[in-house]
Amino acid sequence: MRKRLLPILMSALMTVTIFGGVTAVAAQKKIVIGLSLPTQREERWVRDKKTMEDEAKRLGVTLKVQVSDTQVDQQAAQVENLITQGIDILILAPVDGKASAASVEKAHKAGIKVISYDRLIMGSTPDLYLSFDNNKVGELQGQYITKKVPKGNYIVMSGAPTDNNAKLFLSGAMKYIQPLVDKGDIKIVAKQGVDNWDPKNALKIVEDALTKAKNNVQAILAPNDGTAGGAIVALTAQKLQGIVPVTGQDSEITAAQRIVQGTQSMTIFKDTRLLGKTAIQAAVDMVNGKKVKTSGTVNNTKIDVPSVLLPPVVVDKSNIDKVLIASGYMKKADVYKK
């Protein structure tokens, strides 16, 4: 009898071991996060990508990255490819906030949650929005430039018309600029969006505006550091660099260099190290069914999207060492490069 029971017990033991092993393997299966970025042309997006790759590695999760190079159709195809690969969650920084609504729908049909990263996906139902307080960014730019130049002719640029953030930046800045326009102290000689946030497009806008105004321009609202760089090239051609104040955003190394050189007045520091880490951690928590602590909601014309909004900081000559260098975001030798 004992001889007959032994094979049965061995078989049962093997069955438990095999299924136990499968369970263990399943439990140890890596979370796969899909990441779709709009570009790597700008330093800040290079930083975002690097931060998220490092954080994913630290947490032991797989990160599959696609970069669309500002092409709407290419991003849509890349997202579809990520979904087909069987990702567990999607982090999407849209080229076009409205067009990316279709990608959210496709992801949800596949049972995949979506984090709208830095730029809000409009007319859709993303599960989370991670960014900075973008209206506040614009307010800080507008407050800074109007305090520096309370009277005079302004060139007002906004970001890509397809980016909802661009509208928020402009809206925030105009809270300070418009009252002075209404008062007659400020005259806007040019007001235009910069397609694709391309510095070359910003250069052309400023060149045309300077020609039209016969160089009688006292301030330039540039929405980010890339467009500020384009504006400063145009100013330099007219020997107006360092004379006409120019705003910026993103705290790129080239912008920091221009600030210490005196050709760019300020930038906005948005610590993408924190944003990138927060995105990966939130993605892992969401896949594991944990609730992400939010700071409120932002309406995208369809729903109030649960949001995590980080605070922006003004950087100029007075605090660049403290904010950008002491924090380890940049090296002093790079910022003060001759």
Secondary structure as GFF3:
##gff-version 3
##sequence-region A 1 338
A	DSSP	alpha_helix	2	27	.	.	.	ID=ss1
A	DSSP	beta_strand	32	37	.	.	.	ID=ss2
A	DSSP	alpha_helix	43	59	.	.	.	ID=ss3
A	DSSP	beta_strand	62	67	.	.	.	ID=ss4
A	DSSP	alpha_helix	72	84	.	.	.	ID=ss5
A	DSSP	beta_strand	89	92	.	.	.	ID=ss6
A	DSSP	alpha_helix	101	109	.	.	.	ID=ss7
A	DSSP	beta_strand	113	117	.	.	.	ID=ss8
A	DSSP	beta_strand	128	132	.	.	.	ID=ss9
A	DSSP	alpha_helix	134	148	.	.	.	ID=ss10
A	DSSP	beta_strand	152	158	.	.	.	ID=ss11
A	DSSP	alpha_helix	164	183	.	.	.	ID=ss12
A	DSSP	beta_strand	186	193	.	.	.	ID=ss13
A	DSSP	three_ten_helix	195	197	.	.	.	ID=ss14
A	DSSP	alpha_helix	199	212	.	.	.	ID=ss15
A	DSSP	beta_strand	219	221	.	.	.	ID=ss16
A	DSSP	alpha_helix	225	237	.	.	.	ID=ss17
A	DSSP	alpha_helix	253	261	.	.	.	ID=ss18
A	DSSP	beta_strand	267	269	.	.	.	ID=ss19
A	DSSP	alpha_helix	272	287	.	.	.	ID=ss20
A	DSSP	beta_strand	296	299	.	.	.	ID=ss21
A	DSSP	beta_strand	304	310	.	.	.	ID=ss22
A	DSSP	beta_strand	313	315	.	.	.	ID=ss23
A	DSSP	alpha_helix	320	320	.	.	.	ID=ss24
A	DSSP	pi_helix	321	325	.	.	.	ID=ss25
A	DSSP	alpha_helix	332	335	.	.	.	ID=ss26
###
